[in-house]
Amino acid sequence: MHVLPKLVLIWELCVVDKGALAKGLQLENVTVPEIGLFGGSETLRCDFQLGSDTLYSLKWYKDEKEFYRIVTNARSNNRLTPVVFAQPGVQVVGEKSGLHQVVLTNLTIESSGIYRCEISAETSFRTITKAGNLTVIVPPERLKPTISNISNMYHMDDSIDGNCTSFRSRPAANLTFHIHDTKVDPSSLIEYGPVSESGGLLTSVLGLHLVVGHQHFLNGVIKLKCTATIGKLSWHQDLVIEHRNFYNSHVASAGHRGLSGSGRTVAHPQVLVLFGTLFLGVVSSLGLQGIMMFLSSLLSTLCSFSSRPRSSRRPLIIFTWGE
């Protein structure tokens, strides 16, 4: 006969507690950067609202080991007192840290890990926690990857055999080849495992084996790109490969048009030099009066040539250059 009152009492306590919590402590967001650069600084944020609650403590953990705490000190009029605990890879900038953020500096590989913010309320005794993962990377030593053993000119059906290398990073960079911004088919790639270097760093290598075909060229060139990616960061190296036959055929075609094609007429350079030499000779041997007579005679000849019927004209020594 006492079971029902107990159940009613428990239900009423739960209702009251839920109402108090809805107006009390709320953890809105915990922000932990996904990527941090070696030697750099990052900010961890813990955004919350106390509502009708009073803060009891705020704590930060790395891999479940506490490194930062703010507690309410009742003996000093509820003043918030920060405390820092030493942990490997965690260096807190005290003057820039507080209730809603913690600033870390001099990041190392050991700084990578799971960071968790924990908020506790004094009034409702509620504790809320949320975490995020930070990965500290060492960028590639040369930043841009290096394309090696690949020439800048190939014949059709030649084989391209070369590598793309990203040196000394952590974690190892992910490498990809693109041709004209399209990923190279995996069947043309050779995957090599990361090479271990001193200091825990890794060098990535990706091989390329490709038989040159018409489908690879665009306007006579292949635009090859290698991209190194770590997280959301990326670096790339470009290489323009020319089609040797395409280049030679266009040079030969241009020369042929220059001698026999139709289009704009231009004097051959050697003819211009010859006439220039003769003209200078005439100028040096004749006086002013002689030069005037020479020009008058030349003009008369040109006028006489232009007045002839087209079929009877004999062309000057000129060559044509096709357009």
NORUR-V246655 format. One record per residue. N is the residue number from 1. SS is DSSP state (@ for helix, = for strand, . for the rest). NEAR is the number of other ideal C-beta (glycine too) atoms within 12 Angstrom. Layout:
n: {N:N}
ss: {SS:SS}
near: {NEAR:NEAR}
This chain:
n: {1:2:3:4:5:6:7:8:9:10:11:12:13:14:15:16:17:18:19:20:21:22:23:24:25:26:27:28:29:30:31:32:33:34:35:36:37:38:39:40:41:42:43:44:45:46:47:48:49:50:51:52:53:54:55:56:57:58:59:60:61:62:63:64:65:66:67:68:69:70:71:72:73:74:75:76:77:78:79:80:81:82:83:84:85:86:87:88:89:90:91:92:93:94:95:96:97:98:99:100:101:102:103:104:105:106:107:108:109:110:111:112:113:114:115:116:117:118:119:120:121:122:123:124:125:126:127:128:129:130:131:132:133:134:135:136:137:138:139:140:141:142:143:144:145:146:147:148:149:150:151:152:153:154:155:156:157:158:159:160:161:162:163:164:165:166:167:168:169:170:171:172:173:174:175:176:177:178:179:180:181:182:183:184:185:186:187:188:189:190:191:192:193:194:195:196:197:198:199:200:201:202:203:204:205:206:207:208:209:210:211:212:213:214:215:216:217:218:219:220:221:222:223:224:225:226:227:228:229:230:231:232:233:234:235:236:237:238:239:240:241:242:243:244:245:246:247:248:249:250:251:252:253:254:255:256:257:258:259:260:261:262:263:264:265:266:267:268:269:270:271:272:273:274:275:276:277:278:279:280:281:282:283:284:285:286:287:288:289:290:291:292:293:294:295:296:297:298:299:300:301:302:303:304:305:306:307:308:309:310:311:312:313:314:315:316:317:318:319:320:321:322:323}
ss: {.:.:@:@:@:@:@:@:@:@:@:@:@:@:@:@:@:@:@:@:@:@:@:.:.:=:=:=:=:=:=:.:.:.:=:=:=:.:.:.:.:=:=:=:=:=:=:=:=:.:.:.:.:.:=:=:=:=:=:=:=:=:.:.:=:=:=:=:=:=:=:=:=:@:@:@:.:.:=:=:=:=:=:=:.:.:=:.:.:=:.:=:.:@:@:@:.:.:.:.:=:=:=:=:.:.:.:.:@:@:@:.:=:=:=:=:=:=:=:=:=:.:.:.:.:.:=:=:=:=:=:=:=:=:=:=:=:=:.:.:.:.:.:.:.:=:=:=:.:.:.:.:=:=:.:.:.:.:=:=:=:=:=:=:=:=:=:=:=:=:.:.:.:=:=:=:=:=:=:.:.:=:=:.:.:@:@:@:=:=:=:.:.:.:=:=:.:@:@:@:.:=:=:=:=:=:=:=:=:=:=:.:.:@:@:@:.:=:.:.:=:=:=:=:=:=:=:=:=:=:.:.:=:=:=:=:=:=:=:=:=:=:=:@:@:@:@:@:@:@:@:@:@:@:@:@:@:@:@:@:.:.:=:=:=:=:.:.:@:@:@:@:@:@:@:@:@:@:@:@:@:@:@:@:@:.:.:@:@:@:@:@:@:@:@:@:@:@:@:@:@:@:@:@:@:@:@:.:.:@:@:@:.:.:.:.:.:.:=:=:=:=:.}
near: {5:8:9:10:11:12:12:13:14:14:14:14:14:14:14:15:18:15:15:20:23:17:19:29:31:21:30:18:19:31:23:32:29:20:26:38:29:31:18:22:24:36:26:42:27:35:20:30:21:27:23:19:27:21:36:28:30:41:32:46:29:35:21:16:20:26:31:37:28:33:24:25:17:14:9:10:9:15:13:22:22:27:20:23:17:14:23:16:26:35:27:35:22:18:12:18:31:22:26:27:32:41:27:39:26:21:32:26:25:23:37:32:30:23:43:31:38:30:39:28:29:22:20:27:18:30:24:33:24:25:24:26:22:37:28:37:36:35:30:37:25:18:20:25:39:30:33:21:17:32:22:19:23:31:21:24:15:23:18:35:19:31:29:42:34:44:31:30:38:32:28:31:40:28:41:31:40:28:31:20:16:17:18:30:17:14:12:27:26:21:21:19:13:25:19:14:20:11:15:19:25:31:32:37:30:36:27:39:23:27:19:31:18:14:14:32:27:19:14:23:23:38:25:38:30:39:29:39:26:32:25:13:24:25:28:27:32:25:30:23:32:28:28:23:20:25:22:17:16:17:16:14:16:17:16:16:20:23:18:14:18:13:14:14:18:20:19:18:14:13:17:17:13:15:19:15:14:16:18:14:15:20:17:12:12:17:12:10:10:16:19:15:15:21:18:14:16:19:14:14:16:15:12:14:17:14:12:14:9:10:6:11:13:13:13:18:14:19:25:19:21:18:12}
